Amino acid sequence: MDMRSQWVNSMRAGVAVAVLVSAAVHLYIYAQGFSGIPVIGPLFLANVIGGVVIAAAVGFWRHWIPPVLAAGFGLTTLAAYWVSVIHGLFGVREVTGGWPEIVAEAAEYTAVVLGATVAIILWRQANSRRARTPARNCARTRAGRLRSRGAAGPRKSPITAGRTVPTAGVPDDPTRYTPLKGRIGR
């Protein structure tokens, strides 16, 4: 594993931990009395469940989508928190002090920054892999799928009526294929 992959995996772990910390703090606050508040209680519980699912996705799926979800999770949670602090949200006005608020806010900022960074890196890696695929070795089939025309697999010839003939040692001239022996219409 190269150094870049180790850094990306470390940042992915950081994103997952940040989202889990935010979810754990929301579970703690939910258990401390927010469970009895009509709209905010279920939203805190949804935040916990969503955080666990997103953290698992970031940890197990190496794709750019889970880090984007983690950054979005952090942004929406921060936005709801600050709306609640400034204006109030569903009748609840949040405070800015206390260890749960500070820990959750730090975890959400971390999820936003690291999630966006990891998403950009993974997205660029995916696009660079696609750009390196040589177009001259691929052709579209009638169904629209790509198939390789390289020396890796057999070629089809109209002479063999749909059957494949190995191409090892056969020149690229399609008229030089040898038809298969035996009955074709079995």
mmCIF file of the C-alpha atoms, coordinates in Angstrom:
data_MODEL
# 
_entry.id   MODEL 
# 
loop_
_atom_site.group_PDB 
_atom_site.id 
_atom_site.type_symbol 
_atom_site.label_atom_id 
_atom_site.label_alt_id 
_atom_site.label_comp_id 
_atom_site.label_asym_id 
_atom_site.label_entity_id 
_atom_site.label_seq_id 
_atom_site.pdbx_PDB_ins_code 
_atom_site.Cartn_x 
_atom_site.Cartn_y 
_atom_site.Cartn_z 
_atom_site.occupancy 
_atom_site.B_iso_or_equiv 
_atom_site.pdbx_formal_charge 
_atom_site.auth_seq_id 
_atom_site.auth_comp_id 
_atom_site.auth_asym_id 
_atom_site.auth_atom_id 
_atom_site.pdbx_PDB_model_num 
ATOM 1   C CA . MET A 1 1   ? 0.000   0.000   0.000   1.00 0.00 ? 1   MET A CA 1 
ATOM 2   C CA . ASP A 1 2   ? 1.465   3.345   -0.990  1.00 0.00 ? 2   ASP A CA 1 
ATOM 3   C CA . MET A 1 3   ? 1.688   6.401   1.240   1.00 0.00 ? 3   MET A CA 1 
ATOM 4   C CA . ARG A 1 4   ? -1.254  8.186   -0.409  1.00 0.00 ? 4   ARG A CA 1 
ATOM 5   C CA . SER A 1 5   ? -3.587  5.253   0.236   1.00 0.00 ? 5   SER A CA 1 
ATOM 6   C CA . GLN A 1 6   ? -2.504  5.162   3.878   1.00 0.00 ? 6   GLN A CA 1 
ATOM 7   C CA . TRP A 1 7   ? -3.295  8.867   4.239   1.00 0.00 ? 7   TRP A CA 1 
ATOM 8   C CA . VAL A 1 8   ? -6.681  8.459   2.584   1.00 0.00 ? 8   VAL A CA 1 
ATOM 9   C CA . ASN A 1 9   ? -7.510  5.485   4.811   1.00 0.00 ? 9   ASN A CA 1 
ATOM 10  C CA . SER A 1 10  ? -6.441  7.447   7.899   1.00 0.00 ? 10  SER A CA 1 
ATOM 11  C CA . MET A 1 11  ? -8.624  10.368  6.875   1.00 0.00 ? 11  MET A CA 1 
ATOM 12  C CA . ARG A 1 12  ? -11.542 8.005   6.195   1.00 0.00 ? 12  ARG A CA 1 
ATOM 13  C CA . ALA A 1 13  ? -11.111 6.612   9.705   1.00 0.00 ? 13  ALA A CA 1 
ATOM 14  C CA . GLY A 1 14  ? -11.081 10.165  11.050  1.00 0.00 ? 14  GLY A CA 1 
ATOM 15  C CA . VAL A 1 15  ? -14.312 10.954  9.211   1.00 0.00 ? 15  VAL A CA 1 
ATOM 16  C CA . ALA A 1 16  ? -15.975 7.813   10.571  1.00 0.00 ? 16  ALA A CA 1 
ATOM 17  C CA . VAL A 1 17  ? -14.834 8.567   14.131  1.00 0.00 ? 17  VAL A CA 1 
ATOM 18  C CA . ALA A 1 18  ? -16.024 12.189  13.890  1.00 0.00 ? 18  ALA A CA 1 
ATOM 19  C CA . VAL A 1 19  ? -19.472 11.117  12.700  1.00 0.00 ? 19  VAL A CA 1 
ATOM 20  C CA . LEU A 1 20  ? -19.671 8.450   15.426  1.00 0.00 ? 20  LEU A CA 1 
ATOM 21  C CA . VAL A 1 21  ? -18.658 10.968  18.117  1.00 0.00 ? 21  VAL A CA 1 
ATOM 22  C CA . SER A 1 22  ? -21.389 13.342  16.949  1.00 0.00 ? 22  SER A CA 1 
ATOM 23  C CA . ALA A 1 23  ? -23.913 10.497  16.980  1.00 0.00 ? 23  ALA A CA 1 
ATOM 24  C CA . ALA A 1 24  ? -22.796 9.405   20.461  1.00 0.00 ? 24  ALA A CA 1 
ATOM 25  C CA . VAL A 1 25  ? -23.170 12.930  21.839  1.00 0.00 ? 25  VAL A CA 1 
ATOM 26  C CA . HIS A 1 26  ? -26.649 13.176  20.327  1.00 0.00 ? 26  HIS A CA 1 
ATOM 27  C CA . LEU A 1 27  ? -27.548 9.835   21.910  1.00 0.00 ? 27  LEU A CA 1 
ATOM 28  C CA . TYR A 1 28  ? -26.278 11.104  25.260  1.00 0.00 ? 28  TYR A CA 1 
ATOM 29  C CA . ILE A 1 29  ? -28.321 14.314  24.979  1.00 0.00 ? 29  ILE A CA 1 
ATOM 30  C CA . TYR A 1 30  ? -31.357 12.298  23.841  1.00 0.00 ? 30  TYR A CA 1 
ATOM 31  C CA . ALA A 1 31  ? -31.068 10.080  26.930  1.00 0.00 ? 31  ALA A CA 1 
ATOM 32  C CA . GLN A 1 32  ? -30.619 13.107  29.221  1.00 0.00 ? 32  GLN A CA 1 
ATOM 33  C CA . GLY A 1 33  ? -34.121 14.411  28.544  1.00 0.00 ? 33  GLY A CA 1 
ATOM 34  C CA . PHE A 1 34  ? -34.471 15.348  24.882  1.00 0.00 ? 34  PHE A CA 1 
ATOM 35  C CA . SER A 1 35  ? -36.402 12.121  24.289  1.00 0.00 ? 35  SER A CA 1 
ATOM 36  C CA . GLY A 1 36  ? -39.488 13.761  25.796  1.00 0.00 ? 36  GLY A CA 1 
ATOM 37  C CA . ILE A 1 37  ? -39.484 16.777  23.438  1.00 0.00 ? 37  ILE A CA 1 
ATOM 38  C CA . PRO A 1 38  ? -42.026 16.133  20.647  1.00 0.00 ? 38  PRO A CA 1 
ATOM 39  C CA . VAL A 1 39  ? -40.135 16.977  17.419  1.00 0.00 ? 39  VAL A CA 1 
ATOM 40  C CA . ILE A 1 40  ? -36.557 17.433  18.583  1.00 0.00 ? 40  ILE A CA 1 
ATOM 41  C CA . GLY A 1 41  ? -36.405 14.056  20.382  1.00 0.00 ? 41  GLY A CA 1 
ATOM 42  C CA . PRO A 1 42  ? -37.121 11.974  17.264  1.00 0.00 ? 42  PRO A CA 1 
ATOM 43  C CA . LEU A 1 43  ? -34.767 14.199  15.240  1.00 0.00 ? 43  LEU A CA 1 
ATOM 44  C CA . PHE A 1 44  ? -31.963 13.499  17.729  1.00 0.00 ? 44  PHE A CA 1 
ATOM 45  C CA . LEU A 1 45  ? -32.672 9.779   17.458  1.00 0.00 ? 45  LEU A CA 1 
ATOM 46  C CA . ALA A 1 46  ? -32.655 10.024  13.645  1.00 0.00 ? 46  ALA A CA 1 
ATOM 47  C CA . ASN A 1 47  ? -29.320 11.830  13.907  1.00 0.00 ? 47  ASN A CA 1 
ATOM 48  C CA . VAL A 1 48  ? -27.917 8.946   15.958  1.00 0.00 ? 48  VAL A CA 1 
ATOM 49  C CA . ILE A 1 49  ? -29.120 6.287   13.509  1.00 0.00 ? 49  ILE A CA 1 
ATOM 50  C CA . GLY A 1 50  ? -27.989 8.270   10.470  1.00 0.00 ? 50  GLY A CA 1 
ATOM 51  C CA . GLY A 1 51  ? -24.580 8.892   12.024  1.00 0.00 ? 51  GLY A CA 1 
ATOM 52  C CA . VAL A 1 52  ? -24.003 5.193   12.686  1.00 0.00 ? 52  VAL A CA 1 
ATOM 53  C CA . VAL A 1 53  ? -25.072 4.231   9.149   1.00 0.00 ? 53  VAL A CA 1 
ATOM 54  C CA . ILE A 1 54  ? -22.897 6.921   7.532   1.00 0.00 ? 54  ILE A CA 1 
ATOM 55  C CA . ALA A 1 55  ? -19.884 6.025   9.690   1.00 0.00 ? 55  ALA A CA 1 
ATOM 56  C CA . ALA A 1 56  ? -20.250 2.367   8.676   1.00 0.00 ? 56  ALA A CA 1 
ATOM 57  C CA . ALA A 1 57  ? -20.503 3.354   5.012   1.00 0.00 ? 57  ALA A CA 1 
ATOM 58  C CA . VAL A 1 58  ? -17.368 5.502   5.273   1.00 0.00 ? 58  VAL A CA 1 
ATOM 59  C CA . GLY A 1 59  ? -15.519 2.651   6.957   1.00 0.00 ? 59  GLY A CA 1 
ATOM 60  C CA . PHE A 1 60  ? -16.519 -0.156  4.639   1.00 0.00 ? 60  PHE A CA 1 
ATOM 61  C CA . TRP A 1 61  ? -17.170 1.401   1.220   1.00 0.00 ? 61  TRP A CA 1 
ATOM 62  C CA . ARG A 1 62  ? -14.159 3.000   -0.432  1.00 0.00 ? 62  ARG A CA 1 
ATOM 63  C CA . HIS A 1 63  ? -16.032 5.405   -2.662  1.00 0.00 ? 63  HIS A CA 1 
ATOM 64  C CA . TRP A 1 64  ? -16.487 9.165   -2.731  1.00 0.00 ? 64  TRP A CA 1 
ATOM 65  C CA . ILE A 1 65  ? -20.215 9.033   -1.845  1.00 0.00 ? 65  ILE A CA 1 
ATOM 66  C CA . PRO A 1 66  ? -19.932 8.121   1.900   1.00 0.00 ? 66  PRO A CA 1 
ATOM 67  C CA . PRO A 1 67  ? -17.526 10.992  2.688   1.00 0.00 ? 67  PRO A CA 1 
ATOM 68  C CA . VAL A 1 68  ? -19.903 13.375  0.902   1.00 0.00 ? 68  VAL A CA 1 
ATOM 69  C CA . LEU A 1 69  ? -22.718 12.016  3.079   1.00 0.00 ? 69  LEU A CA 1 
ATOM 70  C CA . ALA A 1 70  ? -20.538 12.522  6.165   1.00 0.00 ? 70  ALA A CA 1 
ATOM 71  C CA . ALA A 1 71  ? -19.794 16.124  5.190   1.00 0.00 ? 71  ALA A CA 1 
ATOM 72  C CA . GLY A 1 72  ? -23.499 16.696  4.541   1.00 0.00 ? 72  GLY A CA 1 
ATOM 73  C CA . PHE A 1 73  ? -24.333 15.115  7.888   1.00 0.00 ? 73  PHE A CA 1 
ATOM 74  C CA . GLY A 1 74  ? -21.942 17.487  9.637   1.00 0.00 ? 74  GLY A CA 1 
ATOM 75  C CA . LEU A 1 75  ? -23.218 20.537  7.736   1.00 0.00 ? 75  LEU A CA 1 
ATOM 76  C CA . THR A 1 76  ? -26.896 19.851  8.384   1.00 0.00 ? 76  THR A CA 1 
ATOM 77  C CA . THR A 1 77  ? -26.300 19.083  12.049  1.00 0.00 ? 77  THR A CA 1 
ATOM 78  C CA . LEU A 1 78  ? -24.274 22.275  12.473  1.00 0.00 ? 78  LEU A CA 1 
ATOM 79  C CA . ALA A 1 79  ? -26.905 24.300  10.623  1.00 0.00 ? 79  ALA A CA 1 
ATOM 80  C CA . ALA A 1 80  ? -29.679 22.934  12.836  1.00 0.00 ? 80  ALA A CA 1 
ATOM 81  C CA . TYR A 1 81  ? -27.603 23.610  15.947  1.00 0.00 ? 81  TYR A CA 1 
ATOM 82  C CA . TRP A 1 82  ? -26.873 27.219  15.023  1.00 0.00 ? 82  TRP A CA 1 
ATOM 83  C CA . VAL A 1 83  ? -30.472 27.885  13.965  1.00 0.00 ? 83  VAL A CA 1 
ATOM 84  C CA . SER A 1 84  ? -31.508 26.527  17.364  1.00 0.00 ? 84  SER A CA 1 
ATOM 85  C CA . VAL A 1 85  ? -28.963 28.746  19.139  1.00 0.00 ? 85  VAL A CA 1 
ATOM 86  C CA . ILE A 1 86  ? -29.851 31.941  17.260  1.00 0.00 ? 86  ILE A CA 1 
ATOM 87  C CA . HIS A 1 87  ? -33.594 31.647  16.586  1.00 0.00 ? 87  HIS A CA 1 
ATOM 88  C CA . GLY A 1 88  ? -34.822 28.494  18.269  1.00 0.00 ? 88  GLY A CA 1 
ATOM 89  C CA . LEU A 1 89  ? -35.924 25.318  16.507  1.00 0.00 ? 89  LEU A CA 1 
ATOM 90  C CA . PHE A 1 90  ? -39.341 23.734  17.086  1.00 0.00 ? 90  PHE A CA 1 
ATOM 91  C CA . GLY A 1 91  ? -39.678 25.615  20.336  1.00 0.00 ? 91  GLY A CA 1 
ATOM 92  C CA . VAL A 1 92  ? -36.238 24.687  21.680  1.00 0.00 ? 92  VAL A CA 1 
ATOM 93  C CA . ARG A 1 93  ? -33.473 27.247  22.078  1.00 0.00 ? 93  ARG A CA 1 
ATOM 94  C CA . GLU A 1 94  ? -30.060 25.619  22.419  1.00 0.00 ? 94  GLU A CA 1 
ATOM 95  C CA . VAL A 1 95  ? -27.141 26.932  24.476  1.00 0.00 ? 95  VAL A CA 1 
ATOM 96  C CA . THR A 1 96  ? -23.552 27.232  23.282  1.00 0.00 ? 96  THR A CA 1 
ATOM 97  C CA . GLY A 1 97  ? -21.839 26.111  26.490  1.00 0.00 ? 97  GLY A CA 1 
ATOM 98  C CA . GLY A 1 98  ? -21.347 22.666  27.928  1.00 0.00 ? 98  GLY A CA 1 
ATOM 99  C CA . TRP A 1 99  ? -19.150 19.787  26.992  1.00 0.00 ? 99  TRP A CA 1 
ATOM 100 C CA . PRO A 1 100 ? -21.707 17.931  24.819  1.00 0.00 ? 100 PRO A CA 1 
ATOM 101 C CA . GLU A 1 101 ? -22.229 20.937  22.583  1.00 0.00 ? 101 GLU A CA 1 
ATOM 102 C CA . ILE A 1 102 ? -18.502 21.662  22.235  1.00 0.00 ? 102 ILE A CA 1 
ATOM 103 C CA . VAL A 1 103 ? -17.572 18.023  21.539  1.00 0.00 ? 103 VAL A CA 1 
ATOM 104 C CA . ALA A 1 104 ? -20.389 17.557  19.013  1.00 0.00 ? 104 ALA A CA 1 
ATOM 105 C CA . GLU A 1 105 ? -19.560 20.825  17.262  1.00 0.00 ? 105 GLU A CA 1 
ATOM 106 C CA . ALA A 1 106 ? -15.856 19.928  16.976  1.00 0.00 ? 106 ALA A CA 1 
ATOM 107 C CA . ALA A 1 107 ? -16.743 16.468  15.649  1.00 0.00 ? 107 ALA A CA 1 
ATOM 108 C CA . GLU A 1 108 ? -19.126 17.932  13.068  1.00 0.00 ? 108 GLU A CA 1 
ATOM 109 C CA . TYR A 1 109 ? -16.575 20.480  11.824  1.00 0.00 ? 109 TYR A CA 1 
ATOM 110 C CA . THR A 1 110 ? -14.084 17.633  11.530  1.00 0.00 ? 110 THR A CA 1 
ATOM 111 C CA . ALA A 1 111 ? -16.596 15.533  9.600   1.00 0.00 ? 111 ALA A CA 1 
ATOM 112 C CA . VAL A 1 112 ? -17.227 18.410  7.192   1.00 0.00 ? 112 VAL A CA 1 
ATOM 113 C CA . VAL A 1 113 ? -13.573 19.221  6.505   1.00 0.00 ? 113 VAL A CA 1 
ATOM 114 C CA . LEU A 1 114 ? -12.223 15.670  6.382   1.00 0.00 ? 114 LEU A CA 1 
ATOM 115 C CA . GLY A 1 115 ? -15.307 14.327  4.584   1.00 0.00 ? 115 GLY A CA 1 
ATOM 116 C CA . ALA A 1 116 ? -15.017 16.910  1.816   1.00 0.00 ? 116 ALA A CA 1 
ATOM 117 C CA . THR A 1 117 ? -11.266 16.326  1.517   1.00 0.00 ? 117 THR A CA 1 
ATOM 118 C CA . VAL A 1 118 ? -11.590 12.544  1.299   1.00 0.00 ? 118 VAL A CA 1 
ATOM 119 C CA . ALA A 1 119 ? -14.483 12.818  -1.155  1.00 0.00 ? 119 ALA A CA 1 
ATOM 120 C CA . ILE A 1 120 ? -12.435 15.032  -3.470  1.00 0.00 ? 120 ILE A CA 1 
ATOM 121 C CA . ILE A 1 121 ? -9.414  12.719  -3.307  1.00 0.00 ? 121 ILE A CA 1 
ATOM 122 C CA . LEU A 1 122 ? -11.477 9.573   -3.985  1.00 0.00 ? 122 LEU A CA 1 
ATOM 123 C CA . TRP A 1 123 ? -13.432 11.273  -6.770  1.00 0.00 ? 123 TRP A CA 1 
ATOM 124 C CA . ARG A 1 124 ? -10.198 12.338  -8.475  1.00 0.00 ? 124 ARG A CA 1 
ATOM 125 C CA . GLN A 1 125 ? -8.757  8.836   -8.119  1.00 0.00 ? 125 GLN A CA 1 
ATOM 126 C CA . ALA A 1 126 ? -11.860 7.328   -9.697  1.00 0.00 ? 126 ALA A CA 1 
ATOM 127 C CA . ASN A 1 127 ? -11.749 9.764   -12.600 1.00 0.00 ? 127 ASN A CA 1 
ATOM 128 C CA . SER A 1 128 ? -8.030  9.263   -13.180 1.00 0.00 ? 128 SER A CA 1 
ATOM 129 C CA . ARG A 1 129 ? -8.553  5.482   -13.366 1.00 0.00 ? 129 ARG A CA 1 
ATOM 130 C CA . ARG A 1 130 ? -11.286 6.003   -15.956 1.00 0.00 ? 130 ARG A CA 1 
ATOM 131 C CA . ALA A 1 131 ? -9.064  8.313   -17.975 1.00 0.00 ? 131 ALA A CA 1 
ATOM 132 C CA . ARG A 1 132 ? -6.259  5.730   -18.044 1.00 0.00 ? 132 ARG A CA 1 
ATOM 133 C CA . THR A 1 133 ? -8.472  3.078   -19.669 1.00 0.00 ? 133 THR A CA 1 
ATOM 134 C CA . PRO A 1 134 ? -7.328  2.943   -23.296 1.00 0.00 ? 134 PRO A CA 1 
ATOM 135 C CA . ALA A 1 135 ? -10.291 3.612   -25.530 1.00 0.00 ? 135 ALA A CA 1 
ATOM 136 C CA . ARG A 1 136 ? -8.706  1.846   -28.476 1.00 0.00 ? 136 ARG A CA 1 
ATOM 137 C CA . ASN A 1 137 ? -8.870  -1.514  -26.640 1.00 0.00 ? 137 ASN A CA 1 
ATOM 138 C CA . CYS A 1 138 ? -12.591 -1.234  -25.997 1.00 0.00 ? 138 CYS A CA 1 
ATOM 139 C CA . ALA A 1 139 ? -15.520 -1.477  -28.348 1.00 0.00 ? 139 ALA A CA 1 
ATOM 140 C CA . ARG A 1 140 ? -19.225 -1.242  -27.694 1.00 0.00 ? 140 ARG A CA 1 
ATOM 141 C CA . THR A 1 141 ? -21.318 -4.344  -28.233 1.00 0.00 ? 141 THR A CA 1 
ATOM 142 C CA . ARG A 1 142 ? -24.815 -4.162  -29.632 1.00 0.00 ? 142 ARG A CA 1 
ATOM 143 C CA . ALA A 1 143 ? -26.171 -4.061  -26.080 1.00 0.00 ? 143 ALA A CA 1 
ATOM 144 C CA . GLY A 1 144 ? -24.027 -1.006  -25.288 1.00 0.00 ? 144 GLY A CA 1 
ATOM 145 C CA . ARG A 1 145 ? -21.580 -2.749  -22.960 1.00 0.00 ? 145 ARG A CA 1 
ATOM 146 C CA . LEU A 1 146 ? -17.848 -2.361  -23.369 1.00 0.00 ? 146 LEU A CA 1 
ATOM 147 C CA . ARG A 1 147 ? -15.871 -5.395  -24.417 1.00 0.00 ? 147 ARG A CA 1 
ATOM 148 C CA . SER A 1 148 ? -12.158 -5.721  -24.782 1.00 0.00 ? 148 SER A CA 1 
ATOM 149 C CA . ARG A 1 149 ? -10.647 -6.260  -28.215 1.00 0.00 ? 149 ARG A CA 1 
ATOM 150 C CA . GLY A 1 150 ? -7.175  -6.937  -26.884 1.00 0.00 ? 150 GLY A CA 1 
ATOM 151 C CA . ALA A 1 151 ? -5.302  -10.224 -26.805 1.00 0.00 ? 151 ALA A CA 1 
ATOM 152 C CA . ALA A 1 152 ? -7.008  -11.065 -23.504 1.00 0.00 ? 152 ALA A CA 1 
ATOM 153 C CA . GLY A 1 153 ? -9.993  -12.874 -24.934 1.00 0.00 ? 153 GLY A CA 1 
ATOM 154 C CA . PRO A 1 154 ? -11.473 -14.667 -27.918 1.00 0.00 ? 154 PRO A CA 1 
ATOM 155 C CA . ARG A 1 155 ? -12.798 -12.879 -30.994 1.00 0.00 ? 155 ARG A CA 1 
ATOM 156 C CA . LYS A 1 156 ? -16.020 -13.605 -32.819 1.00 0.00 ? 156 LYS A CA 1 
ATOM 157 C CA . SER A 1 157 ? -16.024 -14.110 -36.529 1.00 0.00 ? 157 SER A CA 1 
ATOM 158 C CA . PRO A 1 158 ? -18.908 -14.345 -38.984 1.00 0.00 ? 158 PRO A CA 1 
ATOM 159 C CA . ILE A 1 159 ? -17.242 -17.458 -40.374 1.00 0.00 ? 159 ILE A CA 1 
ATOM 160 C CA . THR A 1 160 ? -17.701 -19.388 -37.109 1.00 0.00 ? 160 THR A CA 1 
ATOM 161 C CA . ALA A 1 161 ? -21.422 -18.507 -36.827 1.00 0.00 ? 161 ALA A CA 1 
ATOM 162 C CA . GLY A 1 162 ? -21.179 -16.951 -33.387 1.00 0.00 ? 162 GLY A CA 1 
ATOM 163 C CA . ARG A 1 163 ? -18.811 -19.474 -31.899 1.00 0.00 ? 163 ARG A CA 1 
ATOM 164 C CA . THR A 1 164 ? -15.504 -18.235 -30.571 1.00 0.00 ? 164 THR A CA 1 
ATOM 165 C CA . VAL A 1 165 ? -12.090 -19.188 -31.820 1.00 0.00 ? 165 VAL A CA 1 
ATOM 166 C CA . PRO A 1 166 ? -8.998  -18.547 -29.709 1.00 0.00 ? 166 PRO A CA 1 
ATOM 167 C CA . THR A 1 167 ? -6.799  -15.804 -31.156 1.00 0.00 ? 167 THR A CA 1 
ATOM 168 C CA . ALA A 1 168 ? -3.438  -17.003 -29.877 1.00 0.00 ? 168 ALA A CA 1 
ATOM 169 C CA . GLY A 1 169 ? -1.074  -16.890 -32.830 1.00 0.00 ? 169 GLY A CA 1 
ATOM 170 C CA . VAL A 1 170 ? -3.808  -15.846 -35.267 1.00 0.00 ? 170 VAL A CA 1 
ATOM 171 C CA . PRO A 1 171 ? -3.092  -12.646 -37.195 1.00 0.00 ? 171 PRO A CA 1 
ATOM 172 C CA . ASP A 1 172 ? -5.569  -9.760  -37.151 1.00 0.00 ? 172 ASP A CA 1 
ATOM 173 C CA . ASP A 1 173 ? -6.881  -10.632 -40.630 1.00 0.00 ? 173 ASP A CA 1 
ATOM 174 C CA . PRO A 1 174 ? -10.474 -11.903 -40.085 1.00 0.00 ? 174 PRO A CA 1 
ATOM 175 C CA . THR A 1 175 ? -10.472 -13.850 -43.363 1.00 0.00 ? 175 THR A CA 1 
ATOM 176 C CA . ARG A 1 176 ? -7.807  -16.211 -42.030 1.00 0.00 ? 176 ARG A CA 1 
ATOM 177 C CA . TYR A 1 177 ? -9.920  -17.719 -39.222 1.00 0.00 ? 177 TYR A CA 1 
ATOM 178 C CA . THR A 1 178 ? -10.491 -21.425 -39.392 1.00 0.00 ? 178 THR A CA 1 
ATOM 179 C CA . PRO A 1 179 ? -14.154 -22.456 -39.096 1.00 0.00 ? 179 PRO A CA 1 
ATOM 180 C CA . LEU A 1 180 ? -15.009 -24.963 -36.397 1.00 0.00 ? 180 LEU A CA 1 
ATOM 181 C CA . LYS A 1 181 ? -15.467 -28.560 -37.446 1.00 0.00 ? 181 LYS A CA 1 
ATOM 182 C CA . GLY A 1 182 ? -18.673 -30.402 -36.870 1.00 0.00 ? 182 GLY A CA 1 
ATOM 183 C CA . ARG A 1 183 ? -22.321 -29.494 -37.105 1.00 0.00 ? 183 ARG A CA 1 
ATOM 184 C CA . ILE A 1 184 ? -23.059 -25.869 -36.341 1.00 0.00 ? 184 ILE A CA 1 
ATOM 185 C CA . GLY A 1 185 ? -26.787 -26.115 -35.666 1.00 0.00 ? 185 GLY A CA 1 
ATOM 186 C CA . ARG A 1 186 ? -26.779 -28.341 -32.560 1.00 0.00 ? 186 ARG A CA 1 
# 
